[in-house]
Amino acid sequence: MSEERHATCRICSQLSAHQSGCQTHGRREEDTFLPKIAEELNHVRTIRPDRASSPELKRCPVCGTHYLFQDTYEYFATGSEDTQTLTRLSDEEVAKL
């Protein structure tokens, strides 16, 4: 399959090459989120199952494009901050994982 298969996919065409969302306790008006369509990506595997908040390999069920998903959180005295990132991977990058 072409590396550009995501461009015509009903799911992946709505996702940028790199996206992020961030939610901070007590500042809802500043919260950002990944696009809802990202929830349609399938979990393939956890990259480092021995680590908390390990990156996950996800795959589009329509075109087969892979993404690296990371969900991290930080605890602060004033509250927590949750950050999600989603990065499109090339076939070569997937092969190295």
Order of alpha helices (4+ residues) and beta strands (2+ residues): beta-beta-beta-beta-beta-alpha
